[in-house]
Amino acid sequence: MDIEPPLGLRETKKQETRQLISDHATRLFQRQGFEATTIAEIAAAARVAKKTVTNYFARKEDLALDHHEEFVASLARAVDSREPGESALAALRRAFVAALRERDPVAGFAGPVFARMITDSPTLTARLRELHDQRERALAEALAGATGASADDIVPRAAAAQLAAAQRLLFVRIQELTLAGHRDARIAKTLDAEAGRVFDQLEPALGRFAVR
């Protein structure tokens, strides 16, 4: 089993600073609204220079959606880590069930205040759509690699479009139930059943696609 080496002191400090800035930004966004909050206010709350904030976060939206890199890579990673004999669809289904069990923020579990912050902000809503699109493109690349298809082959792109659309629907559904006041445990139970029906619909077309 591979064991990751411990982070150096400098890298640990950078991660702590990044998290500190993100935490203060999220609190301000939730209290004041994303659009009304400035980078200068975030820097002052975190007690860092304004330039430090922009060095860690190139875009203001990334302060709120700070799991964006993990989000974009998540579907492709599930495909890349599929087990022997497992299709891309089965791997994504298994990964989603695990995300429900863990109440993973990448799957959409973020709490009602955070979910409301996103839906109330046109900028964040647009950024989230962009991230969904990026996630689909990353998935298409992973599927092309998994099937040995050329970069311009439309088949893995078509499969990615269907699989990513299903994942987008499930993400939105978690947000809807969160904003409706349901607790995470009830959301997970509801989505476990609903996701099963969604993935079952894809089974006839993609059940044997990209089998490892």
C-alpha positions in Angstrom: 0.0 0.0 0.0 1.4 3.4 -1.0 1.7 5.9 1.9 1.7 9.5 1.0 4.7 11.4 2.5 3.8 14.0 5.1 3.5 17.6 3.9 6.3 19.9 4.6 5.9 22.8 7.0 5.6 25.3 4.2 3.0 23.4 2.3 1.0 22.8 5.4 1.1 26.5 6.2 -0.1 27.3 2.6 -3.0 24.9 2.9 -4.0 26.4 6.3 -3.9 29.9 4.9 -6.0 28.8 1.9 -8.6 27.2 4.1 -8.6 30.2 6.5 -9.4 32.6 3.6 -12.0 30.3 2.2 -13.7 29.9 5.5 -13.9 33.6 6.1 -15.1 34.2 2.6 -17.9 31.7 2.9 -19.1 33.3 6.2 -19.2 36.7 4.6 -20.9 35.4 1.4 -23.6 33.7 3.5 -24.1 36.8 5.7 -23.9 39.5 3.1 -24.5 37.7 -0.2 -21.9 36.8 -2.8 -22.4 39.8 -5.0 -22.2 42.3 -2.2 -19.0 41.0 -0.6 -15.6 42.3 -1.8 -12.2 40.8 -1.9 -11.0 43.6 0.4 -13.6 42.6 3.0 -12.5 39.0 2.8 -8.8 39.9 3.2 -9.6 42.1 6.2 -11.6 39.3 7.8 -8.8 36.7 7.2 -6.1 39.3 8.3 -4.2 38.9 5.1 -3.3 41.2 2.2 -5.7 41.5 -0.7 -3.0 40.2 -3.0 -2.7 37.1 -0.8 -6.4 36.3 -1.4 -6.0 36.6 -5.2 -2.8 34.6 -5.2 -4.7 31.7 -3.6 -8.0 32.2 -5.5 -7.7 33.5 -9.1 -11.5 34.0 -9.3 -13.9 35.3 -6.6 -16.2 32.5 -7.4 -13.6 30.0 -6.4 -13.6 31.3 -2.9 -17.2 30.0 -2.6 -16.8 26.9 -4.7 -13.5 25.9 -3.3 -14.0 22.2 -4.2 -14.1 23.1 -7.9 -11.0 21.2 -8.9 -12.2 18.0 -7.2 -15.7 18.5 -8.6 -14.4 18.8 -12.2 -12.2 15.7 -11.8 -14.7 13.5 -9.9 -16.4 11.7 -12.7 -13.2 11.1 -14.7 -11.6 9.8 -11.5 -14.4 7.3 -10.9 -14.0 6.0 -14.4 -10.2 5.7 -14.2 -10.5 3.8 -10.9 -13.2 1.3 -12.1 -12.6 -2.3 -11.1 -11.8 -5.2 -13.4 -15.0 -6.2 -15.3 -16.7 -2.9 -14.2 -18.2 -0.5 -16.8 -18.0 3.2 -16.6 -21.7 3.4 -15.7 -21.2 0.9 -12.8 -18.2 2.8 -11.5 -20.1 6.1 -11.5 -23.1 4.5 -9.8 -20.8 3.0 -7.1 -19.0 6.4 -6.6 -22.4 8.2 -6.3 -23.6 5.7 -3.7 -20.4 6.3 -1.7 -20.9 10.1 -2.0 -24.4 9.7 -0.6 -23.1 7.7 2.3 -20.4 10.2 3.1 -22.7 13.3 2.5 -20.0 14.5 0.1 -20.1 18.3 -0.6 -18.9 17.5 -4.2 -22.2 15.6 -4.7 -24.2 18.6 -3.5 -24.4 18.2 0.3 -23.6 21.7 1.5 -26.5 22.7 3.8 -29.4 25.1 3.2 -27.5 28.3 3.9 -24.8 27.5 1.4 -27.3 26.2 -1.2 -29.4 29.4 -0.9 -26.2 31.4 -1.3 -25.6 29.7 -4.6 -29.1 30.0 -6.0 -29.4 33.7 -5.0 -26.2 34.6 -6.9 -26.3 34.8 -10.7 -22.5 34.7 -10.8 -22.2 31.5 -8.7 -25.1 29.9 -10.6 -23.3 30.6 -13.9 -20.0 29.4 -12.5 -21.6 26.1 -11.4 -23.0 25.5 -14.9 -19.5 26.1 -16.2 -18.0 23.6 -13.8 -20.6 21.0 -14.8 -19.6 21.5 -18.4 -15.9 21.2 -17.5 -16.7 18.0 -15.6 -18.4 16.6 -18.7 -15.4 17.3 -20.9 -13.0 15.7 -18.4 -15.3 12.6 -18.3 -15.3 12.5 -22.1 -11.5 12.5 -22.1 -11.4 9.7 -19.5 -13.9 7.6 -21.6 -11.9 8.2 -24.7 -8.8 6.9 -23.0 -10.6 4.0 -21.5 -11.9 2.8 -24.8 -8.9 3.7 -27.0 -10.9 6.2 -29.0 -9.4 9.1 -30.8 -9.7 12.6 -29.4 -12.3 13.6 -32.0 -14.5 10.4 -31.7 -18.0 11.4 -30.9 -18.9 8.2 -29.1 -17.2 8.8 -25.8 -18.4 12.4 -26.0 -22.0 11.2 -26.4 -21.6 8.8 -23.5 -20.1 11.5 -21.3 -23.0 13.8 -22.2 -25.5 11.2 -21.0 -23.6 10.3 -17.9 -22.8 13.8 -16.9 -26.4 14.9 -17.5 -27.5 12.3 -15.0 -25.0 13.4 -12.4 -26.0 17.0 -12.9 -29.7 16.1 -12.4 -28.8 14.3 -9.1 -26.7 17.3 -7.9 -29.6 19.6 -8.6 -32.0 17.2 -6.9 -29.9 17.3 -3.7 -29.9 21.1 -3.8 -33.7 21.1 -4.3 -34.3 18.9 -1.3 -31.9 20.8 0.8 -33.6 24.1 0.1 -37.0 22.4 0.8 -35.7 21.8 4.3 -35.0 18.1 4.2 -32.2 16.8 6.4 -29.2 15.1 4.9 -30.2 11.6 6.0 -33.6 11.9 4.4 -32.0 13.4 1.2 -29.5 10.5 1.0 -32.3 8.0 1.4 -34.5 9.7 -1.3 -31.5 10.0 -3.7 -30.5 6.4 -3.2 -33.8 5.3 -4.6 -34.0 8.0 -7.3 -30.4 7.6 -8.4 -31.1 3.9 -8.9 -33.9 4.6 -11.3 -31.7 7.2 -13.1 -28.8 4.8 -13.6 -31.2 2.0 -14.5 -32.4 4.1 -17.4 -28.9 4.4 -18.7 -28.1 0.7 -18.4 -29.5 -0.5 -21.8 -27.3 1.9 -23.7 -24.2 2.2 -21.5 -24.2 -0.9 -19.3 -21.3 -2.5 -21.3 -19.5 0.7 -22.3 -15.9 1.2 -21.2 -15.7 -2.1 -19.3 -12.2 -2.5 -17.8 
